[in-house]
Amino acid sequence: MKRTIYALMVAALALVGSQGALAQDMTFFITSVGLGNGGDLGGLEGADAHCQALAESAGAGDKTWRAYLGTEREGGRGTDARSRIGEGPWHNANGDLIAEDLDQLHVSPNMFASTGLDENGNRVNARGDQPNKHDILTGSMADGTAYFPDDADHTCNNWTSSGEGSAQVGHHDRHGGGNTSWNSAHASRSCSQEDLQATGGDGLFYCFAVNTTP
């Protein structure tokens, strides 16, 4: 009996160790929870802080984490999401490669329901799940830039609105709406938490580690 208990303890410690190693290697995740206030994330600073806090809770707080979010500036280009996240490569919590670099990330990333995991390595609800949470906030064009060809709001007033406005979202599962883009599938109905949830989202967003090791 003692030998059996000891063996189980060793196995449990090995599992914890392997999970810790994966957390150390993780350089990408989808937030397991949003901030609960629709598109109001406290701006880029608040979104980055949320990424950092979730990464720390998962044992990956030794890296600098940034939210994959764009911002707009009246009369010109704002902040491009692609410019905020380093150069890659990026791996999820299970060690799966998402993309080697920015070009691959924006052309042919390994982003699907099976690889778009949260910081704990859990699958994020996708199309067909209840509730669906595949709408991921980005405020980005497909190429990762924030240069939208119209005057509409695509970033919930630069991530400070929980009511009026809209956010460009991607589908992490690459399904639905006739657009399989992971980062620029369509605009949200509004910036409220209720409207984000009603159309297949939950105010979640992508987090990338800036300082990665090839």
N, C-alpha and C positions, 0 to 999 in steps of 0.2 A: 504494500500500500504506500509506504513512504517513497519507494522508488518511483511509483506511478505519479505521486504528487510532485516529486522533484522534476520528473520528466516534463510534466505539464507546465511547471514554472519556467523551466528552461525554454520550452517552446514559446511561451508567452513573452518572455524577455526578448527572444530572437525576433518575434513578430514586431514588438515595439521598436526594436533596433532598426529593423528593415523599414518600418514606416517613418522613423526619424530620418533615415538616410534619404528616402524618397522626398521628404519635406525639404531637406537641405538642397536637393537637386531641382526642386520645383521652381520654374521661372514664369509660369502662366497659370491663371485660374479665372473662373467666373465666380463672382461673389455669391456665397451661399445665401446671403440675405442682402436686401438693399437697405437704404436708410429710412424707408417707410414713409417718405414724404414726397412721393412722386418724383418729378424731375428736379426738385430742389435738393441738390446734393451738397449744398454749401460751396458751390463753385468747384473749380478744379482742385483747390486746396482740400476741401472737405472730402471729395472723392478719393484723392490720393491717400488721405489719412485713413479712410475706411479700408482701402486696399492694404495699407501697412498694418493696421490693427488685425485684420483677418489673417494676414500672412504670419504675424507674430503668434497668433493663437494656434496656428498649425505647425509652428516650429520652423518657419522660414523667414523670421524677422531680421536676419542678418543681411538681407538684400534691401536695396532701395526699390520700392514698388510704386508704379504709376498707373492711373486709370487710363484706359484707351478711350479718350473722349476728346472731341473737337469743340472749339468755341468760334463764335462769329464776331466780326467787327463791322459796324455800319460803314459802307462805302469801300470795303476791302476785305482781305482775307484775315481770319483770326488765327487761332492756334490749331495746327493740324494734329490729329490724333497720332499719326505715324511718327511725328517728330518728338513724341514724349516718351517713347518706350525703349530706347536703346537700339542696338543693332542685331540682337539675337545671338545664338539660337534660343528657342523657347521650348520647354517641356512641361507637360502637365504633371499632376501629383503622382501619377502612375509611371512616369518616366517616358511617356509617349512623346515623340517629337511633333510639335505643332508646326514649326517653320524654322528653317535655318537662318533666314535673314528677312529684312523688310520686303524685298522683292517677292520671295516665295510666299510670305504672309499675305500679300495683297494680290497674288495671282492664283496660287494653288495650295492653300494651307491645308493641313490635316485637321480640319475643324468639322466635327460631326457630333451627334448626340453622344457617341461612345467616347469621344476624346475631349469634348468641352466640359471638363469636370470642375467642381468647386475646389476650394483650398484644402478640403479634407479628403479629396479623391472621390467624392460622391457625384453621381450622375445628376445633372440639372434637368428638371422636367422639360420634356420636349413636346412637339405636336403629337396628340393622341393621349398624352398623360393628363390627369386631372389633379390640380389645375395646370394648364399649359403655361410655361414660363420661358418660351423660346425667344421672345422679343428682348433683345439686349441693347441697352442704351449705348449709343456711340456718337451721335452728332457728326457723322463722317460720311463722305462720299466713298465709293467703292475703292478708290485708290488711296484712301487714308487721309485725304485733304479735307479742308472745311470750306472750300470755295464753291458754294452752291450757286447755281445759275439763276436764282430768284431772290426775292426780298422776304420770303417767308422765314418764320422762326424754325430752326432745325435743332436747337440746343436748349430748349426750355429756358430762354433768356440766359444763356450761358450757365445753365445748371443752377438757377436760383428761383425758378418758378414751379409751384406745385398746383397751378391752376391753368391759366391761359397759356397759349403757345403750343408747341409741338416738339417732338424729339425724333430725329432719325434713329432707327433701330435696325439691328441685324438679327438674323436667325441662326443661333449657334448650331441648330440641328440641320440647317440647309434645306428646310422644307417649308412650304406654305406660301400663299399669296402670289404665286407665279414668279417669285424672285427668291433664288437660293443663296443670296449674298449673306455672308456671315456678319458683315459690318454695315450694310446699307440696303436693307430690304424694302423699307417703307417708312412713312412718317406715322407717329402715334396720333391717336385721336385728340388728346390734349396732354397736359403735364400732370394731371391729378393721379394719385395712386389708384383711385377707383377705375379711371379710364385705362390706365396702363394694364391693370389686371383684367379688365373686361375684354381686351383685344389680344390677350396671350402673353402678357408680361408681368413683371413684379418689381420693376425698378432696379434690375440687376445690371451689372456692367463687367467688362473684362479688365483684368489686372495683369500687368506684365512687369517683370523684374528688369530694371535698367542695366544693372551690372551683372551680366551673365558670363559664364565661362564656356568657350567652344569645346 
